[in-house]
């Protein structure tokens, strides 16, 4: 009987220590959550993306995207917007250009915004390329589809067809083709 009673106390001792470890783990996770809220989520909610970007916790890609978006919308700072959007895209793709599985929507949003910024600077060829990249990442991005078609209709010479591929029978050419 003493051995059973002794083994119960050893089991009880192990159980009590497991509970203590569990409580300590919960406290550490709660502390991390609080740290993340104070230094990342709080600034993101307050739209202080630069502070969130400098935070050691949180999603740096979302903070870069938010900072670029805010720079473009509020200050029309296209240089800073393009800089942070391209940094966000490079970080998302790990500088490889290949979009990770499950990140297609984010990559499409970033490329769409790069297209919008380029279009605002009247860099239509770069805007078309960015909208095409956006649609490669997410073919269901209706905003990119609309903007791409609008630009291609507005500037048909910026399409994929190169001058040496056009052929001899153009609208201004009176000669018939061979």
ZAMAR-860865 format. One record per residue: x negated, z negated, y of N, C-alpha, C in turn; residue number from 1. Coordinates in steps of 0.02 Angstrom, whole numbers, plus 32768, in hexadecimal, padded with zeros to 4 digits. Each point is the difference from the previous one (the first is absolute). Last residue first. Layout:
<<X; Z; Y>; <X; Z; Y>; <X; Z; Y>; NUM>;
...
REM end
This chain:
<<7FA4; 9363; 8811>; <7FEA; 8032; 7FD0>; <802A; 7FFF; 7FC3>; 178>;
<<8065; 7FB8; 80F4>; <7FCE; 7FE9; 7FD0>; <7FEF; 8036; 7FCE>; 177>;
<<804E; 8037; 80FD>; <801C; 7FEB; 7FC0>; <7FC8; 7FEB; 7FD2>; 176>;
<<7FFF; 7FF3; 8115>; <7FED; 8026; 7FC5>; <8021; 7FE4; 7FC2>; 175>;
<<800E; 7FA1; 80E0>; <802E; 8038; 7FF6>; <7FF0; 8027; 7FC0>; 174>;
<<7FE0; 7EF5; 8059>; <7FDB; 8038; 7FE4>; <8031; 8039; 7FF0>; 173>;
<<803C; 7F1F; 804C>; <7FE5; 8027; 8037>; <7FDC; 803F; 7FE9>; 172>;
<<805D; 7F66; 7F5F>; <8036; 8015; 802E>; <7FE6; 802D; 8038>; 171>;
<<7F76; 8006; 7F1C>; <8018; 7FC9; 802A>; <8033; 801B; 8031>; 170>;
<<7F6F; 804D; 7F21>; <8040; 8011; 801F>; <801B; 7FC5; 8026>; 169>;
<<7F31; 8001; 7F79>; <7FFA; 802F; 8037>; <8041; 800D; 8025>; 168>;
<<7FAE; 7F11; 7F82>; <8010; 8045; 7FEF>; <7FFE; 802C; 803D>; 167>;
<<7FD1; 7F08; 7FDA>; <803F; 8017; 801C>; <8011; 8047; 7FEC>; 166>;
<<7F37; 7F6B; 7FD6>; <8031; 8008; 7FCA>; <8041; 801F; 8018>; 165>;
<<7F43; 7FC3; 808F>; <7FE9; 8034; 7FD3>; <802F; 800C; 7FC5>; 164>;
<<802E; 7F51; 80A4>; <8002; 8043; 801E>; <7FEA; 8038; 7FD0>; 163>;
<<806D; 7F23; 7F95>; <7FC6; 800C; 802B>; <8002; 8048; 801A>; 162>;
<<80C3; 7F47; 7FA5>; <7FE6; 8044; 7FFC>; <7FC8; 800A; 8033>; 161>;
<<8084; 7F34; 7FEA>; <7FC9; 8006; 7FD1>; <7FE0; 8045; 7FFF>; 160>;
<<8079; 7FAE; 80E3>; <8010; 7FF7; 7FB9>; <7FC3; 800B; 7FD5>; 159>;
<<8020; 801A; 80F4>; <7FD9; 7FC7; 7FE7>; <800C; 7FF3; 7FB6>; 158>;
<<8073; 80A8; 8084>; <7FBA; 8014; 7FF7>; <7FD4; 7FC7; 7FE7>; 157>;
<<80EB; 7FE6; 803A>; <7FF6; 8021; 7FBF>; <7FB8; 8015; 7FF4>; 156>;
<<8085; 7F4D; 8099>; <7FBD; 8020; 8003>; <7FF2; 8022; 7FBD>; 155>;
<<80D4; 7F9F; 8020>; <7FEC; 8004; 8046>; <7FBE; 8025; 8009>; 154>;
<<8053; 7FD1; 7F27>; <802D; 8030; 8021>; <7FEC; 800B; 8049>; 153>;
<<7F8A; 7F60; 7F85>; <7FF2; 8041; 7FE3>; <802D; 8036; 801E>; 152>;
<<8022; 7F1E; 8040>; <7FC1; 801A; 801A>; <7FF0; 8045; 7FE5>; 151>;
<<80C0; 7F94; 7FAC>; <8008; 800D; 8048>; <7FC1; 801E; 801D>; 150>;
<<7FFB; 7FB6; 7F21>; <8027; 803E; 8007>; <8009; 8013; 804A>; 149>;
<<7F96; 7F32; 7FD3>; <7FD7; 8037; 7FE7>; <8024; 8043; 8009>; 148>;
<<8075; 7F39; 8033>; <7FCC; 800E; 8032>; <7FD4; 803B; 7FEB>; 147>;
<<80A5; 7FB5; 7F67>; <801F; 801B; 803C>; <7FCB; 8013; 8033>; 146>;
<<7FB9; 7F95; 7F3C>; <801A; 8042; 7FF1>; <801C; 8021; 803F>; 145>;
<<7FBB; 7F21; 800F>; <7FC7; 802D; 7FFD>; <8016; 8047; 7FF1>; 144>;
<<80A4; 7F5A; 7FFE>; <7FE6; 8008; 8044>; <7FC5; 8030; 8001>; 143>;
<<8062; 7FC2; 7F30>; <8028; 8030; 8025>; <7FE7; 800A; 8047>; 142>;
<<7F94; 7FB6; 7F11>; <7FFC; 7FE9; 8045>; <8022; 8034; 802D>; 141>;
<<7FD7; 800A; 7F0A>; <8043; 7FEE; 8019>; <8000; 7FE7; 8048>; 140>;
<<7F3A; 803A; 7F78>; <8026; 803C; 800F>; <8046; 7FF2; 801C>; 139>;
<<7F12; 7F7A; 7FFF>; <8046; 7FF1; 7FF3>; <802A; 803C; 8013>; 138>;
<<7F13; 8013; 7FFD>; <8005; 7FBB; 7FE8>; <8047; 7FEE; 7FED>; 137>;
<<7FD5; 80D2; 805E>; <7FDE; 7FFD; 7FBF>; <8006; 7FBA; 7FE3>; 136>;
<<8053; 8026; 80D8>; <802D; 8019; 7FCC>; <7FDF; 8004; 7FBC>; 135>;
<<7F7F; 7FBF; 80BA>; <8036; 7FCF; 7FF8>; <802F; 8015; 7FC8>; 134>;
<<7F59; 8095; 8042>; <7FE3; 7FC8; 7FD9>; <8036; 7FCB; 7FF3>; 133>;
<<803C; 80AF; 808D>; <7FF9; 8019; 7FBC>; <7FE3; 7FCA; 7FD2>; 132>;
<<800F; 7FD1; 80E5>; <8043; 8000; 7FE2>; <7FFD; 801B; 7FB8>; 131>;
<<7F38; 8005; 807B>; <8013; 7FBB; 7FF1>; <8045; 7FFD; 7FE1>; 130>;
<<7FB0; 80D2; 8049>; <7FD9; 7FE9; 7FC6>; <8013; 7FB8; 7FED>; 129>;
<<8061; 805B; 80C2>; <801A; 8022; 7FC5>; <7FDB; 7FE8; 7FC2>; 128>;
<<7FAF; 7FB4; 80CC>; <8041; 7FE1; 7FF2>; <801E; 801F; 7FC1>; 127>;
<<7F3A; 805C; 8056>; <7FF3; 7FC0; 7FDF>; <8041; 7FDC; 7FEE>; 126>;
<<8013; 80C8; 8078>; <7FE3; 800F; 7FBF>; <7FF1; 7FBF; 7FD9>; 125>;
<<804F; 7FF2; 80E1>; <8033; 8011; 7FD0>; <7FE5; 8011; 7FBB>; 124>;
<<7FC8; 7F7A; 80E0>; <7FD3; 8018; 7FCB>; <802B; 8012; 7FC4>; 123>;
<<8046; 7F97; 80D5>; <8004; 8049; 7FFC>; <7FCB; 801D; 7FD1>; 122>;
<<803D; 7F15; 802A>; <7FC4; 8019; 8022>; <7FFC; 804C; 8000>; 121>;
<<80AE; 7F91; 7F8F>; <8006; 7FE9; 8046>; <7FC4; 8016; 802A>; 120>;
<<8000; 802A; 7F17>; <8031; 802B; 8022>; <8008; 7FEC; 8049>; 119>;
<<7F79; 7F7B; 7F75>; <7FE0; 8041; 800D>; <802F; 802F; 8026>; 118>;
<<8058; 7F32; 7FBB>; <7FCE; 7FF6; 8034>; <7FDD; 8041; 8011>; 117>;
<<8098; 8003; 7F4D>; <8023; 7FF4; 803F>; <7FCF; 7FF8; 803A>; 116>;
<<7FA8; 8012; 7F25>; <801D; 803F; 8017>; <8023; 7FF9; 8043>; 115>;
<<7FB1; 7F40; 7F98>; <7FC6; 8027; 8017>; <8019; 8043; 801A>; 114>;
<<809F; 7F7A; 7F99>; <7FEF; 7FE7; 8043>; <7FC3; 8024; 801D>; 113>;
<<803E; 8032; 7F23>; <8035; 8017; 802E>; <7FEF; 7FEA; 8047>; 112>;
<<7F76; 7FB2; 7F54>; <7FF3; 8046; 800F>; <8034; 801C; 8030>; 111>;
<<8022; 7F24; 7FB3>; <7FC4; 8003; 8029>; <7FF1; 8048; 8015>; 110>;
<<80B2; 7FDB; 7F6B>; <8010; 7FE6; 8043>; <7FC4; 8006; 802E>; 109>;
<<7FE1; 8038; 7F1E>; <802A; 8032; 8021>; <8011; 7FEA; 8047>; 108>;
<<7F8D; 7F6A; 7F75>; <7FD4; 8038; 8012>; <8027; 8035; 8026>; 107>;
<<807A; 7F4D; 7FA7>; <7FD6; 7FEA; 8038>; <7FD3; 8038; 8018>; 106>;
<<8083; 802A; 7F41>; <802A; 7FF8; 803B>; <7FD7; 7FEB; 803D>; 105>;
<<7F96; 8010; 7F2A>; <8011; 8041; 801B>; <8028; 7FFB; 8041>; 104>;
<<7F9C; 7F5A; 7F5B>; <7FF3; 7FFE; 8048>; <8012; 8041; 8023>; 103>;
<<800B; 7FD8; 7F0F>; <8029; 7FCC; 801F>; <7FF7; 7FFA; 804B>; 102>;
<<7F3B; 8069; 7F7B>; <8044; 7FFF; 7FE6>; <8025; 7FC5; 801D>; 101>;
<<7F36; 8068; 808D>; <800B; 7FD9; 7FC4>; <804A; 8002; 7FEC>; 100>;
<<7F79; 80C4; 8085>; <8030; 7FCA; 800C>; <800B; 7FDA; 7FBF>; 99>;
<<7F26; 8091; 8060>; <8032; 7FFC; 7FCA>; <802C; 7FC3; 800A>; 98>;
<<7F43; 8032; 808A>; <8035; 8031; 800E>; <8035; 8001; 7FCB>; 97>;
<<7F36; 7F6E; 8020>; <7FFC; 8038; 7FD1>; <8032; 8037; 800F>; 96>;
<<7FD5; 7F1B; 8067>; <7FD6; 8036; 8019>; <7FF9; 803B; 7FD1>; 95>;
<<809D; 7F4A; 7FDE>; <7FBB; 7FEB; 7FF0>; <7FCE; 8038; 800F>; 94>;
<<80F2; 7FF6; 8030>; <7FE7; 802E; 7FCD>; <7FB9; 7FEF; 7FEA>; 93>;
<<806C; 7F7B; 80A6>; <8032; 8008; 7FCC>; <7FE5; 802B; 7FC6>; 92>;
<<7F7E; 7FE8; 80C3>; <8000; 7FC1; 7FDA>; <8031; 8004; 7FC6>; 91>;
<<7FF9; 80B5; 8094>; <7FC1; 7FFC; 7FDA>; <7FFD; 7FC1; 7FD6>; 90>;
<<80B6; 801A; 8092>; <8005; 8030; 7FC9>; <7FC1; 7FFE; 7FD5>; 89>;
<<8003; 7F7B; 80C1>; <8032; 7FE7; 7FD0>; <8005; 802E; 7FC5>; 88>;
<<7F79; 8044; 80B3>; <7FE1; 7FC8; 7FDC>; <8030; 7FE4; 7FCC>; 87>;
<<8052; 80A7; 808D>; <7FD0; 801C; 7FD0>; <7FDC; 7FC9; 7FDA>; 86>;
<<8095; 7FBC; 80A7>; <8025; 8022; 7FCA>; <7FD0; 801E; 7FCD>; 85>;
<<7FA5; 7F9B; 80C1>; <801A; 7FCE; 7FD2>; <8029; 8020; 7FC8>; 84>;
<<7FA6; 8090; 80A7>; <7FCA; 7FDA; 7FE2>; <801B; 7FCF; 7FCB>; 83>;
<<8098; 807A; 8086>; <7FE1; 802A; 7FCC>; <7FC8; 7FDB; 7FDC>; 82>;
<<8066; 7F90; 80B5>; <8031; 800B; 7FCB>; <7FE1; 8029; 7FC8>; 81>;
<<7F82; 7FDF; 80C4>; <8002; 7FC3; 7FD7>; <8032; 8009; 7FC6>; 80>;
<<7FF6; 80B2; 8098>; <7FBE; 7FF6; 7FE2>; <8001; 7FC4; 7FD0>; 79>;
<<80BD; 8032; 8087>; <7FFB; 802A; 7FC4>; <7FBC; 7FF7; 7FDD>; 78>;
<<80A1; 7F75; 80A7>; <7FB8; 8001; 7FF3>; <7FF5; 8027; 7FBF>; 77>;
<<80CD; 7FBA; 8084>; <7FEE; 8047; 7FF6>; <7FB5; 8008; 7FF7>; 76>;
<<8086; 7F30; 8012>; <7FCD; 8013; 8031>; <7FEE; 804A; 7FFE>; 75>;
<<80AF; 7F98; 7F74>; <8001; 7FDA; 803E>; <7FD0; 801B; 8035>; 74>;
<<8014; 8066; 7F22>; <8043; 7FFB; 801F>; <7FFE; 7FDF; 8044>; 73>;
<<7F36; 8016; 7F7E>; <801B; 8041; 8011>; <8042; 7FFA; 8026>; 72>;
<<7F96; 7F3D; 7FAE>; <7FD4; 8020; 8032>; <801E; 8042; 8018>; 71>;
<<806B; 7F92; 7F4E>; <800C; 7FDE; 8040>; <7FD5; 801E; 8037>; 70>;
<<7FDE; 804E; 7F26>; <8044; 8012; 8017>; <800F; 7FE2; 8044>; 69>;
<<7F37; 7FC4; 7F95>; <7FFE; 8046; 8017>; <8044; 8015; 801B>; 68>;
<<7FF2; 7F2C; 7FA0>; <7FD9; 8001; 803E>; <7FFD; 8047; 801D>; 67>;
<<8066; 7FE1; 7F2D>; <8028; 7FE2; 8036>; <7FDD; 8003; 8043>; 66>;
<<7F8A; 8047; 7F41>; <8037; 802E; 800E>; <802A; 7FE6; 803A>; 65>;
<<7F56; 7F75; 7FB0>; <7FE3; 803A; 8022>; <8037; 8031; 8014>; 64>;
<<8041; 7F48; 7F7E>; <7FED; 7FEA; 8044>; <7FE2; 8039; 8028>; 63>;
<<8034; 8024; 7F1E>; <803D; 7FFA; 8028>; <7FF0; 7FEB; 8047>; 62>;
<<7F4C; 8008; 7F6B>; <801A; 8044; 800B>; <803F; 7FFD; 802A>; 61>;
<<7F99; 7F37; 7FB5>; <7FDC; 801E; 8038>; <801C; 8046; 8011>; 60>;
<<806D; 7F22; 7F8C>; <7FF6; 8047; 7FF2>; <7FE3; 8023; 803D>; 59>;
<<7FDA; 7EF2; 7FC0>; <8035; 802F; 8011>; <7FEB; 8048; 7FF2>; 58>;
<<7F56; 7F32; 804A>; <8033; 8008; 7FCC>; <8032; 8034; 8016>; 57>;
<<7F4A; 7FBE; 808B>; <7FDF; 8007; 7FC0>; <8032; 8009; 7FC6>; 56>;
<<801F; 8053; 810A>; <800D; 7FC9; 7FD2>; <7FDB; 800A; 7FBD>; 55>;
<<8012; 809A; 80C2>; <7FC4; 7FD6; 7FFD>; <8007; 7FC7; 7FCD>; 54>;
<<80B7; 8090; 802A>; <7FCA; 8029; 7FE7>; <7FC0; 7FD8; 7FF7>; 53>;
<<80BC; 7F9F; 8067>; <800B; 8006; 7FB8>; <7FC8; 8029; 7FE0>; 52>;
<<7FFF; 7FEF; 80E9>; <7FF0; 7FBE; 7FE2>; <8009; 8002; 7FB4>; 51>;
<<8040; 80C0; 8075>; <7FB7; 7FF9; 8004>; <7FEB; 7FBD; 7FE2>; 50>;
<<80E6; 8037; 8015>; <7FDF; 801F; 7FC8>; <7FB5; 7FF8; 8002>; 49>;
<<80DD; 7F92; 8060>; <7FBB; 7FFA; 8017>; <7FD4; 801B; 7FC7>; 48>;
<<80F7; 7FE1; 8003>; <7FE4; 8042; 8010>; <7FBC; 7FFB; 8022>; 47>;
<<808D; 7F51; 7F98>; <7FFC; 8001; 8049>; <7FE4; 8042; 801A>; 46>;
<<800B; 7FE0; 7F19>; <8045; 7FF7; 8018>; <8001; 8003; 804C>; 45>;
<<7F2F; 8006; 7F9B>; <8024; 803E; 7FF1>; <8047; 7FFC; 8019>; 44>;
<<7F77; 7F3E; 8012>; <7FEF; 8034; 8031>; <8024; 8042; 7FF2>; 43>;
<<8027; 7F55; 7F61>; <8017; 7FED; 8043>; <7FEF; 8033; 8035>; 42>;
<<7FAB; 801C; 7F24>; <8047; 800F; 8005>; <801C; 7FEE; 8045>; 41>;
<<7F16; 7FCF; 7FDB>; <8012; 8046; 7FF3>; <804A; 800F; 800D>; 40>;
<<7F90; 7F23; 801D>; <7FCE; 8031; 8017>; <8014; 8049; 7FF6>; 39>;
<<808F; 7F41; 7FC3>; <7FE5; 7FF1; 8042>; <7FD4; 8039; 801A>; 38>;
<<805B; 800D; 7F23>; <8035; 8002; 8033>; <7FE3; 7FF8; 8046>; 37>;
<<7F70; 7FE7; 7F47>; <8014; 8046; 8008>; <8035; 8007; 8036>; 36>;
<<7FC0; 7F27; 7FC5>; <7FC8; 8022; 8021>; <8012; 8049; 800E>; 35>;
<<8097; 7F86; 7F80>; <8002; 7FE9; 8045>; <7FC8; 8022; 8029>; 34>;
<<8002; 8027; 7F1A>; <803B; 801F; 801F>; <8006; 7FED; 8049>; 33>;
<<7F5B; 7F97; 7F81>; <7FEE; 8047; 800A>; <803A; 8025; 8022>; 32>;
<<8027; 7F22; 7FC1>; <7FD0; 8002; 8037>; <7FEB; 8048; 8010>; 31>;
<<8089; 7FDC; 7F46>; <8027; 7FF4; 803D>; <7FD1; 8002; 803D>; 30>;
<<7F9C; 800F; 7F2E>; <8026; 803D; 800F>; <8029; 7FF8; 8040>; 29>;
<<7F8E; 7F42; 7FB3>; <7FD0; 8033; 8017>; <8023; 8041; 8011>; 28>;
<<8081; 7F53; 7FA2>; <7FEB; 7FEF; 8044>; <7FCE; 8033; 801C>; 27>;
<<8043; 8017; 7F20>; <8038; 800E; 802D>; <7FEE; 7FF1; 8048>; 26>;
<<7F65; 7FC4; 7F5B>; <8004; 8049; 8006>; <8038; 8015; 802F>; 25>;
<<7FEE; 7F1C; 7FC9>; <7FC8; 8015; 802B>; <8000; 804C; 800B>; 24>;
<<809C; 7FA8; 7F69>; <8011; 7FEC; 8044>; <7FCA; 8015; 8031>; 23>;
<<7FD5; 8022; 7F1C>; <8036; 802C; 8017>; <8014; 7FF0; 8048>; 22>;
<<7F65; 7F73; 7F96>; <7FE1; 8041; 800E>; <8034; 8031; 801A>; 21>;
<<804F; 7F31; 7FB7>; <7FD8; 7FF8; 803D>; <7FDF; 8042; 8015>; 20>;
<<8074; 7FF9; 7F35>; <802F; 7FFC; 8037>; <7FDA; 7FFA; 8042>; 19>;
<<7F83; 7FF6; 7F3D>; <8019; 8044; 800B>; <8031; 8003; 803A>; 18>;
<<7FB0; 7F2D; 7FBD>; <7FCD; 8026; 8023>; <8014; 8049; 800B>; 17>;
<<808F; 7F75; 7F83>; <7FFD; 7FE7; 8045>; <7FCC; 8028; 8028>; 16>;
<<800F; 802D; 7F1A>; <803C; 8017; 8023>; <7FFF; 7FEB; 8049>; 15>;
<<7F57; 7FB0; 7F71>; <7FF8; 8048; 800B>; <803A; 801B; 8029>; 14>;
<<800F; 7F21; 7FBC>; <7FCA; 8007; 8030>; <7FF6; 804A; 8012>; 13>;
<<8096; 7FCE; 7F55>; <801C; 7FED; 8041>; <7FCC; 8008; 8037>; 12>;
<<7FBA; 8020; 7F25>; <802C; 8037; 8014>; <8020; 7FF2; 8044>; 11>;
<<7F80; 7F57; 7FA5>; <7FD3; 8037; 8010>; <802A; 803C; 8016>; 10>;
<<8075; 7F48; 7FB3>; <7FE4; 7FF0; 8041>; <7FCE; 8036; 8015>; 9>;
<<8060; 8010; 7F2D>; <8034; 800A; 8033>; <7FE4; 7FF2; 8045>; 8>;
<<7F7A; 7FD6; 7F47>; <8004; 8048; 800C>; <8036; 8010; 8033>; 7>;
<<7FE6; 7F20; 7FBC>; <7FC5; 8015; 8025>; <8003; 804B; 800F>; 6>;
<<80A7; 7FA5; 7F7A>; <8008; 7FE5; 8043>; <7FC4; 8015; 802B>; 5>;
<<7FF9; 8038; 7F1F>; <8035; 8027; 8022>; <8008; 7FE9; 8048>; 4>;
<<7F6B; 7F88; 7F7A>; <7FE5; 8043; 800E>; <8034; 802B; 8022>; 3>;
<<803C; 7F28; 7FB8>; <7FD5; 7FFD; 803A>; <7FE4; 8045; 8011>; 2>;
<<8080; 7FE2; 7F3E>; <8029; 8000; 803B>; <7FD5; 8000; 803E>; 1>;
REM end
